[in-house]
Amino acid sequence: MKRRLVLMGGAAAAATLLSGCASQTLDAYAGERPELDLRRYFNGRLTAYGIFQDRSGQVVRRFTVVMDGRWDGDQGVLDEAFTYSDGRTERRVWRLTRQADGRYTGRADDVVGEASGQVRGNAFHWRYTLRLPVDGRTYDVQFDDWMYLMDERVMLNKAVMSKFGIRLGEVTLTFVKP
């Protein structure tokens, strides 16, 4: 009996550890409020504050982004102006299309192919490959991007960057509408 309890306890511990490794699912956010409507949230001007952390968790870049969004039906443009803590600037213009069932696709000049994502409840899960310049070379890195609407003004964003399945770091952003 004692041995069986030990084995059951070990199995329960293993199951707990394995479930901690499982990926989150978009469906888990279906009932969360406030409900995210990208066309409403990314309409007009907003500001984001962000950091990039390397694999060790060290903050290696800080930045702000001023965004101007506009929509015409299911077609949207999100114009992002980045300013990094070292003074460097960059611009990305997303062209977004709302599809059926809360799905979105997007393109930008430095995005390889097409980005795709979906909204459920207060969350948006978005995946894409970004062509990043680093020290005179360019690298194609994958972004696994999650956004969470906190209230009508604030959205949190966490993206994991990887290449060949190896985690390179994380980008964390806070979007704020005036």
C-alpha positions as CSV (number, residue, x, y, z in Angstrom):
1,M,0.0,0.0,0.0
2,K,2.8,2.4,1.0
3,R,4.6,1.6,-2.3
4,R,1.5,2.2,-4.3
5,L,1.0,5.6,-2.7
6,V,4.6,6.6,-3.4
7,L,4.2,5.5,-7.1
8,M,0.9,7.4,-7.3
9,G,2.5,10.5,-5.8
10,G,5.4,10.2,-8.2
11,A,3.0,9.9,-11.2
12,A,1.0,13.0,-9.9
13,A,4.2,15.0,-9.6
14,A,5.3,14.0,-13.1
15,A,1.9,14.9,-14.5
16,T,2.1,18.3,-12.8
17,L,5.5,19.0,-14.2
18,L,4.5,18.0,-17.7
19,S,1.3,20.1,-17.6
20,G,3.5,23.0,-16.7
21,C,5.4,22.5,-20.0
22,A,2.2,22.5,-22.0
23,S,1.5,25.5,-24.3
24,Q,-1.3,27.9,-23.6
25,T,-4.3,27.7,-25.9
26,L,-6.3,30.5,-27.3
27,D,-9.6,28.8,-26.4
28,A,-8.7,29.2,-22.7
29,Y,-9.3,33.0,-23.2
30,A,-12.7,32.7,-25.0
31,G,-14.7,33.8,-21.9
32,E,-12.3,36.6,-20.8
33,R,-13.4,40.2,-20.8
34,P,-13.1,42.9,-21.9
35,E,-13.5,41.4,-25.4
36,L,-10.7,42.4,-27.7
37,D,-11.6,43.9,-31.1
38,L,-8.4,44.7,-32.9
39,R,-10.2,47.2,-35.2
40,R,-11.4,49.2,-32.2
41,Y,-8.2,49.0,-30.1
42,F,-5.7,49.7,-32.9
43,N,-7.7,52.6,-34.3
44,G,-6.1,56.1,-33.8
45,R,-2.9,56.9,-31.9
46,L,-1.4,54.9,-29.1
47,T,1.9,54.4,-27.4
48,A,3.8,51.3,-26.4
49,Y,6.7,50.8,-24.0
50,G,8.9,47.7,-24.4
51,I,12.0,45.7,-23.6
52,F,13.9,42.9,-25.3
53,Q,15.4,40.3,-22.9
54,D,17.9,37.8,-24.1
55,R,17.8,34.1,-23.1
56,S,19.3,34.8,-19.7
57,G,16.6,37.4,-18.9
58,Q,19.0,40.3,-19.3
59,V,17.3,43.5,-20.7
60,V,19.4,44.3,-23.7
61,R,17.1,46.8,-25.5
62,R,14.5,49.3,-24.4
63,F,12.2,51.2,-26.7
64,T,9.0,53.1,-27.2
65,V,6.6,52.9,-30.2
66,V,4.1,55.5,-31.4
67,M,1.4,53.8,-33.4
68,D,-1.2,55.2,-35.7
69,G,-3.9,52.8,-36.8
70,R,-6.8,53.2,-39.2
71,W,-9.3,50.8,-40.5
72,D,-11.6,50.7,-43.6
73,G,-13.9,47.8,-43.0
74,D,-11.8,44.7,-42.6
75,Q,-8.6,46.3,-43.9
76,G,-6.3,48.0,-41.4
77,V,-3.0,49.8,-41.4
78,L,-0.9,50.1,-38.3
79,D,2.0,52.5,-38.7
80,E,4.6,51.9,-36.0
81,A,7.5,54.4,-35.2
82,F,10.1,52.8,-32.9
83,T,12.6,54.8,-30.9
84,Y,15.3,52.8,-29.0
85,S,17.1,53.8,-25.9
86,D,20.3,54.3,-27.9
87,G,18.5,56.9,-30.1
88,R,18.1,54.6,-33.1
89,T,14.8,54.7,-34.9
90,E,12.9,52.3,-37.1
91,R,9.5,52.1,-38.8
92,R,7.2,49.2,-39.6
93,V,3.9,49.5,-41.4
94,W,1.5,46.6,-41.0
95,R,-1.3,45.9,-43.4
96,L,-3.9,43.8,-41.6
97,T,-6.9,42.0,-42.9
98,R,-9.7,40.7,-40.7
99,Q,-10.9,37.2,-41.8
100,A,-13.7,35.0,-40.5
101,D,-13.9,33.6,-37.0
102,G,-11.7,36.3,-35.4
103,R,-8.7,35.5,-37.6
104,Y,-6.3,38.1,-38.9
105,T,-3.5,38.1,-41.5
106,G,-0.9,40.7,-41.9
107,R,2.0,41.9,-44.0
108,A,4.9,44.3,-43.5
109,D,8.1,45.0,-45.4
110,D,10.3,43.2,-42.9
111,V,7.9,40.3,-42.4
112,V,8.7,37.1,-44.4
113,G,5.5,35.9,-46.0
114,E,2.3,36.5,-44.1
115,A,1.6,36.8,-40.4
116,S,-1.5,35.0,-39.0
117,G,-3.3,35.2,-35.8
118,Q,-6.7,34.9,-34.1
119,V,-8.6,36.7,-31.3
120,R,-10.6,34.9,-28.6
121,G,-12.0,36.8,-25.6
122,N,-9.4,39.3,-24.5
123,A,-6.5,37.6,-26.2
124,F,-4.8,37.7,-29.6
125,H,-2.3,35.0,-30.6
126,W,-0.1,36.1,-33.6
127,R,2.7,34.3,-35.4
128,Y,5.1,35.5,-38.0
129,T,8.7,35.5,-39.2
130,L,10.6,38.8,-39.0
131,R,13.7,39.7,-41.0
132,L,16.0,41.4,-38.4
133,P,19.2,43.3,-39.2
134,V,21.9,42.5,-36.6
135,D,25.5,43.8,-37.0
136,G,25.3,44.2,-40.8
137,R,23.6,40.9,-41.4
138,T,19.9,39.9,-41.5
139,Y,18.3,37.0,-39.7
140,D,14.8,35.5,-40.1
141,V,13.4,34.9,-36.6
142,Q,10.1,33.5,-35.6
143,F,7.8,35.4,-33.3
144,D,5.1,33.7,-31.1
145,D,3.2,36.7,-30.0
146,W,0.4,36.9,-27.3
147,M,-1.5,40.1,-26.5
148,Y,-4.0,40.5,-23.6
149,L,-6.5,43.4,-23.4
150,M,-6.5,44.5,-19.8
151,D,-9.1,47.3,-20.1
152,E,-10.2,49.8,-22.9
153,R,-6.8,51.6,-22.6
154,V,-4.1,49.0,-21.7
155,M,-3.0,45.9,-23.5
156,L,0.0,43.7,-22.5
157,N,2.1,41.9,-25.1
158,K,4.6,39.1,-24.7
159,A,6.4,37.6,-27.7
160,V,9.0,34.8,-27.8
161,M,11.6,35.1,-30.5
162,S,13.2,31.9,-31.8
163,K,15.3,30.5,-34.6
164,F,15.4,26.9,-35.6
165,G,13.2,26.2,-32.6
166,I,15.8,27.7,-30.2
167,R,14.5,30.5,-28.0
168,L,16.5,33.7,-28.5
169,G,14.7,36.0,-26.1
170,E,11.4,37.7,-25.3
171,V,9.8,41.0,-26.2
172,T,7.5,42.6,-23.6
173,L,5.3,45.6,-24.4
174,T,2.6,47.6,-22.7
175,F,0.3,49.4,-25.1
176,V,-1.5,52.5,-23.8
177,K,-4.3,54.5,-25.5
178,P,-4.8,58.1,-24.5
